[in-house]
Amino acid sequence: MDYAVHTAADGLRVTLSGRMTLIDHEKFRNVVDAIEKAEGSVCIFDLTRLEFVDSSGLGMFLIARDVALPKKMEIELFGAQDSVKRILQIAKFQTLFRVTP
């Protein structure tokens, strides 16, 4: 997984690409640190270039949510494609996050 974190006026935008699996847990810790330090009301994960996510990757989104909730920051999962979109639907992530096309 590759990632980029950008600060926006309303919070953060995190772009993820490649495959998000257990081996990315340490990298994702940097994203969580950015959420902890961020100001604003939303953290948008841009998933348009994410090709695959496994159960560990789903868990990483839940960790981000756990960090964001006490700050009153909403997590949005944007632009999931193909298998990533299907796994988010199967996991019913739309009940936990704002999931947008």
Disulfide bonds with the S-S distance in Angstrom:
none
